[in-house]
Amino acid sequence: MGPFGFESTVGAAGPVLMQVGLLLFQILWSAPLALMTAELSCMIPLSGGHVLWIYRAFGPFWSFVNSCFAFTCSVLDNAVYAVLFVEFLSSLLYGDSHRISHAWSVVLRVLVIILITVLNIVGIRIIGVTALVLTVAVLSPFAAMLIWGLPRLNFKWIHGQTPQHIELGRFITMLLWNSSGFDGAGNIASEVESPASSYPRALAASVILIFAVYGLPSLIGVSILPDYNEWKRGAYMIAAKLIGGRTLQIWMGLSEVLSAVGLLLTRICINSRVIYGMSLVEQVPVFTWLHPRFGTPWISILTTSILTLLLAEFNFYSLAEADMMFYAMSTMLKFCALVQLRFTEPDAFRPFRIPVSRNILAVVPIGLCLCMLYFASNRSQVIGIIGMIAAVLGYLLKELLPHYGKKAEEVVQQRVARVQQNIERMQQWIDLVTAKEFKIINTRASDITDCIEMSAAQSSTASFRPQNDSFKEALDSEC
């Protein structure tokens, strides 16, 4: 919601590289992510998203490893927005002169996460309505900034000063972080009405909207603040003050706070379904329990919220770097699953299919993931390696400890049988969703046919009446 958090890309590489990078990453990164999510969410329309995609493509081991990466990434991502909420609120209240104390920071984070957790348990419909209201509220000051700042638009920044040392790792990480998240939409597929038609349209609109939301305010912003040294968190508030005075600055600050709340609200909704998906294929226990009244995975939501609160003690950049490290490793597995399913299940029902050959389907996004891993800081790389080792060991312990003392052949046979049962159960769920989808399509087609027939009948009646009237008038005149 809004381009907050994007400011540091200008500070890391300058305004020219920021604009070029934003355009390229929308084409090479955001669009492939959205297309991959649309195809796999329509093919496997179940809550749990990529946990189930990779399980179906590669089996339990890689699905568990991906689940560990994805869940770690998700709670880190949630924690980022919890941290930003307090920082944005502090900037709104005190500017740069003072900061909210640590004790009050904890209290505020606890209160906002409790509120968001309750909303998530109540259901996805209220999340959608709340997110829409918050999105309008967040984008409104940027609309005002564009209108009032348009007369001051210029391109002097193209020939302006550029950083002598480009922080390439930070630049790529922040660009990817701000252009990511489309795959999370697949985590709620079974709760979406008509996924086959909803996903392609919604994701295509999201890519275009994100480019506009980041690109247009940044153009106005660098026209007002061409010096890259001024571009750090809070730069939009400075630009807003220069354009519209104190009123627009306060409006922008309030928008920052609401943006963090809105993103935390939607991310907890989406990310809690990761652990729910893990429980569907027996990777973790008890998380399949749904709320008896609202039908939401309330234990998954509660667990995600508690872990988010604990990780919110770290600073923004540490969380964002570690977040993108695990996200890159998980995303490579998602694209590999997309290609694998094209080979192993070429005839599977796909309401939406990316019109690209399976041989080149994932080359560019996987290449960008590898670049992100390479340019990450040494600390993030170490965290990623530790996470990978922990995921592999976790899988081995999960599989071996319950079967200690049993014959290996018997254990393998039982495990293969369970995997087959999980895949068959998954297919049964998919068939139910697909049948529901076809029923909706047939109902709509029937309604359209009825409307066409009714219109045709009315048209023929209307065209027949004037002929009768004119015939009667002619007959009367002759008489």
TITOR-746644 format. One record per residue (C-alpha): x negated, y negated, z negated; residue in one letter. Coordinates in steps of 0.2 Angstrom, whole numbers, padded with zeros to 4 digits, always signed. Each point is the difference from the previous one (the first is absolute). Example, Ala and Ser with C-alpha at 12.3 -4.5 7.8 and 13.67 -1.06 7.14 Angstrom:
-0062+0022-0039a/-0006-0017+0003s/
//
This chain:
+0000+0000+0000m/-0009-0015+0006g/-0019-0002+0005p/-0006-0001-0018f/-0016+0009-0002g/-0005-0003+0018f/-0010-0016-0005e/-0016+0009-0004s/-0002+0006+0018t/-0003-0018+0005v/-0012-0002-0014g/-0009+0016+0005a/-0002-0003+0019a/+0006-0017+0004g/+0016-0006+0009p/-0004+0006+0018v/-0004+0018-0005l/+0015+0000-0011m/+0012-0004+0014q/-0009+0012+0013v/+0000+0013-0013g/+0018-0002-0005l/+0005+0002+0018l/-0011+0015+0004l/+0005+0009-0016f/+0019-0002+0003q/-0003+0009+0017i/-0013+0013-0005l/+0005+0003-0018w/+0018-0005-0005s/+0008+0005+0016a/-0007+0018+0000p/+0004+0002-0019l/+0018-0006+0004a/+0002+0012+0015l/-0008+0015-0010m/+0013-0003-0014t/+0014-0002+0012a/-0004+0017+0009e/-0003+0010-0016l/+0014-0007-0010s/+0013+0004+0014c/-0008+0017+0002m/+0000+0004-0019i/+0013-0012-0008p/-0003+0005-0018l/-0005-0010-0015s/-0019+0003-0004g/-0006-0006+0017g/-0018+0004+0004h/-0001+0013-0014v/+0012+0011+0010l/-0007-0005+0017w/-0017+0006-0005i/+0007+0015-0009y/+0009+0005+0016r/-0016-0003+0011a/-0014+0007-0010f/+0007+0009-0015g/-0001-0002-0019p/-0019-0004-0002f/-0001-0016+0011w/+0018-0005-0006s/-0006+0000-0018f/-0016-0009+0004v/+0010-0013+0010n/+0012-0001-0014s/-0013-0004-0013c/-0007-0014+0012f/+0017-0007+0003a/+0006+0000-0017f/-0016-0008-0007t/+0001-0013+0014c/+0018-0003-0004s/-0002-0004-0018v/-0016-0010+0004l/+0011-0010+0012d/+0014-0002-0013n/-0013-0007-0012a/-0006-0012+0012v/+0017-0009+0001y/+0002+0001-0019a/-0017-0009-0002v/+0005-0013+0014l/+0016-0003-0009f/-0008-0006-0015v/-0014-0010+0010e/+0013-0008+0011f/+0011-0005-0016l/-0016-0007-0008s/-0004-0011+0015s/+0018-0006+0001l/+0001-0005-0019l/-0018-0006-0003y/-0009-0002+0017g/-0019+0003-0001d/-0002-0008-0017s/+0006+0014-0011h/+0005+0019+0001r/+0013+0010-0009i/-0007+0009-0014s/-0004+0019+0001h/+0014+0004-0013a/+0013-0010+0009w/-0006+0008+0016s/+0004+0017-0007v/+0017-0005-0006v/+0005-0008+0016l/-0006+0016+0010r/+0010+0011-0012v/+0016-0010+0002l/-0001-0001+0019v/-0004+0018+0002i/+0015+0005-0012i/+0012-0010+0011l/-0007+0007+0016i/+0001+0018-0007t/+0018-0002-0005v/+0004-0007+0017l/-0008+0014+0009n/+0009+0013-0011i/+0017-0008+0004v/-0003+0004+0019g/-0007-0005+0017i/+0015-0010+0005r/-0003-0013-0014i/-0019+0000+0005i/+0004-0004+0018g/+0012-0015-0005v/-0012-0007-0013t/-0015+0002+0012a/+0010-0010+0014l/+0004-0014-0012v/-0018-0001-0006l/-0007+0000+0018t/+0011-0015+0005v/-0005-0009-0016a/-0019+0004+0003v/+0000-0005+0018l/+0010-0016-0002s/-0015-0011-0005p/-0010+0006+0014f/+0014-0005+0012a/+0000-0017-0008a/-0019+0000+0001m/+0001+0004+0019l/+0013-0014+0004i/-0009-0014-0010w/-0017+0006+0005g/+0003+0002+0018l/-0005-0018+0005p/-0017+0003-0009r/-0004+0016+0010l/-0017-0001+0008n/-0013+0012+0006f/-0016-0009-0006k/-0003+0015-0011w/-0005+0010+0015i/-0016-0011+0001h/-0002-0002-0019g/-0012+0008-0012q/-0001+0019-0001t/-0008+0010-0014p/-0018+0003+0002q/+0002+0017-0008h/+0016+0009+0005i/+0007+0011-0014e/+0005+0014+0013l/+0005+0013-0013g/+0011-0012-0009r/+0007-0007+0016f/+0005+0017+0007i/+0007+0006-0016t/+0011-0015-0003m/+0006+0000+0018l/+0004+0019-0001l/+0008-0002-0017w/+0012-0015+0006n/+0004+0010+0016s/+0004+0017-0008s/+0015+0008-0009g/+0011+0005+0014f/-0003+0019-0004d/+0008-0003-0017g/+0017-0002+0009a/+0000+0019+0003g/+0000+0004-0018n/+0019-0005-0001i/+0005+0008+0016a/+0014+0011-0007s/+0008-0015-0009e/+0000-0010+0017v/+0016+0001+0010e/-0003+0005+0018s/-0019+0001-0001p/-0001+0004+0019a/+0006-0017+0004s/-0004-0010-0015s/-0019+0004-0001y/-0006-0005+0018p/+0010-0016-0001r/-0005-0005-0017a/-0018+0004+0001l/-0002-0009+0017a/+0008-0016-0007a/-0011+0002-0015s/-0016-0001+0010v/+0006-0015+0010i/+0006-0009-0016l/-0017+0004-0010i/-0010-0008+0014f/+0011-0016+0000a/+0000-0001-0019v/-0019+0001-0001y/-0004-0009+0016g/+0011-0015+0000l/-0003-0007-0017p/-0019+0004+0002s/-0001-0011+0016l/+0008-0014-0010i/-0011+0003-0015g/-0017+0000+0009v/+0006-0016+0009s/+0002-0008-0017i/-0015+0009-0009l/-0013+0004+0014p/-0014+0003-0013d/-0001+0019-0003y/-0007-0003-0017n/+0017-0006-0006e/+0009+0016+0005w/+0003+0011-0015k/+0015+0004-0010r/+0010-0015-0002g/-0005-0008+0017a/+0018-0001+0006y/+0005-0010-0016m/-0013-0012+0004i/+0005-0001+0019a/+0019-0002-0006a/-0005-0015-0011k/-0009-0009+0014l/+0015+0003+0012i/+0015-0003-0012g/-0006-0006-0016g/+0002+0007-0018r/+0018+0006+0004t/-0006+0012+0014l/-0015+0005-0010q/+0012+0006-0015i/+0011+0008+0013w/-0014+0009+0007m/-0006+0005-0017g/+0017+0007-0005l/+0000+0010+0017s/-0017+0008-0005e/+0008+0006-0016v/+0015+0007+0008l/-0011+0008+0014s/-0009+0010-0013a/+0016+0005-0009v/+0008+0005+0017g/-0015+0010+0006l/-0001+0009-0017l/+0018+0004+0001l/-0001+0008+0017t/-0017+0009-0002r/+0006+0009-0016i/+0016+0005+0009c/-0011+0007+0015i/-0015+0007-0010n/+0010+0009-0013s/+0006+0011+0014r/-0017+0006+0003v/-0001+0010-0017i/+0018+0005+0004y/-0005+0008+0016g/-0015+0009-0008m/+0013+0008-0012s/+0011+0006+0015l/-0015+0011+0006v/-0005+0005-0018e/-0015-0011-0001q/+0006-0007-0017v/+0013+0005-0012p/+0017-0007-0006v/+0000-0016+0012f/+0014+0007+0011t/+0012-0005-0014w/+0013-0013+0006l/+0009-0012-0010h/+0018+0008-0003p/+0009-0016+0004r/-0011-0009+0012f/-0008+0014+0009g/-0018-0008+0000t/-0016+0009-0006p/+0000-0009-0016w/-0015+0010-0008i/-0011-0004+0015s/+0005-0018-0001i/-0004-0001-0019l/-0016+0009+0003t/-0005-0012+0014t/+0004-0015-0011s/-0010+0006-0015i/-0015+0003+0010l/+0002-0017+0009t/+0000-0009-0017l/-0016+0009-0006l/-0010-0004+0016l/+0006-0018+0000a/-0014-0004-0012e/-0013+0000+0014f/-0003-0015+0011n/+0007-0003+0018f/-0015+0003+0011y/-0005+0016-0009s/+0018+0007+0001l/+0002-0005+0019a/-0017+0008+0005e/+0003+0016-0009a/+0018+0000+0007d/-0006-0002+0018m/-0013+0014-0003m/+0013+0013-0004f/+0012-0007+0012y/-0012+0002+0014a/-0004+0018-0004m/+0019+0004-0002s/+0004-0009+0017t/-0013+0010+0009m/+0009+0016-0006l/+0017-0007+0006k/-0006-0004+0018f/-0008+0018+0000c/+0017+0007-0005a/+0008-0010+0014l/-0012+0008+0013v/+0001+0017-0008q/+0019+0001+0001l/+0000-0006+0018r/-0011+0016+0004f/+0008+0013-0012t/+0018-0006+0002e/+0001-0008+0017p/+0019+0005+0002d/+0006-0006-0017a/+0014-0012+0000f/-0007-0018+0000r/+0013-0014+0002p/-0014-0012+0002f/-0016+0005+0008r/-0016-0012+0003i/-0002-0001+0019p/-0019+0004-0001v/-0010+0016+0004s/-0003+0010-0016r/-0019+0001+0005n/-0002-0019-0003i/+0014-0003-0013l/-0010-0003-0015a/-0017-0005+0006v/+0001-0019-0004v/+0008+0001-0017p/-0012+0013-0006i/-0014-0010+0007g/+0005-0015-0010l/+0002+0011-0016c/-0018+0006+0002l/-0006-0018+0002c/+0009-0005-0016m/-0008+0015-0009l/-0017-0005+0007y/+0001-0019-0004f/+0007+0003-0017a/-0010-0005-0015s/-0011+0013-0008n/+0011+0000-0016r/+0015+0004+0011s/-0009+0013+0009q/-0005+0009-0016v/+0018-0001-0006i/+0006+0007+0016g/-0012+0015-0001i/+0004+0003-0018i/+0019+0000+0005g/-0003+0012+0014m/-0010+0012-0012i/+0014-0002-0013a/+0014+0004+0012a/-0009+0016+0006v/-0004+0006-0018l/+0018-0004-0004g/+0007+0011+0013y/-0011+0014-0004l/+0004-0001-0019l/+0019-0001+0005k/-0001+0015+0011e/-0012+0011-0010l/+0004-0002-0018l/+0018+0007+0000p/-0007+0015+0009h/-0015+0004-0011y/-0003+0019-0001g/+0011+0004+0015k/-0006+0009+0016k/-0005-0013+0013a/+0009+0009+0014e/+0016+0000-0010e/-0002-0019-0004v/-0003-0004+0018v/+0016+0009+0006q/+0010-0008-0013q/-0007-0017+0004r/+0003+0002+0019v/+0018+0006-0004a/+0003-0016-0010r/-0007-0011+0013v/+0012+0008+0013q/+0015-0002-0012q/-0004-0019-0002n/-0002-0002+0019i/+0017+0009+0003e/+0008-0010-0014r/-0007-0016+0008m/+0007+0005+0016q/+0017+0003-0007q/+0000-0018-0008w/-0005-0007+0017i/+0014+0010+0009d/+0013-0007-0012l/-0006-0018+0003v/+0000+0003+0019t/+0017+0007-0001a/+0006-0015-0009k/-0008-0011+0012e/+0008+0009+0015f/+0017-0002-0009k/-0002-0018-0001i/-0006-0002+0018i/+0015+0011+0006n/+0012-0011-0011t/-0007-0016+0007r/+0001+0007+0018a/+0018+0006-0003s/+0004-0018-0006d/-0008-0008+0015i/+0009+0012+0012t/+0017-0004-0009d/-0004-0019+0002c/-0004+0002+0018i/+0016+0010+0004e/+0010-0012-0010m/-0008-0015+0010s/+0003+0009+0016a/+0018+0003-0004a/+0003-0018-0005q/-0009-0006+0015s/+0011+0011+0012s/+0016-0005-0009t/-0005-0019+0001a/-0004+0002+0019s/+0016+0010+0003f/+0012-0013-0008r/-0004-0015+0011p/+0003+0011+0016q/+0017+0005-0007n/+0004-0018-0004d/-0005-0007+0017s/+0010+0014+0009f/+0015-0005-0011k/-0002-0018+0005e/-0002+0004+0018a/+0016+0011+0000l/+0010-0014-0009d/-0006-0013+0013s/+0006+0011+0014e/+0017+0003-0008c/
//
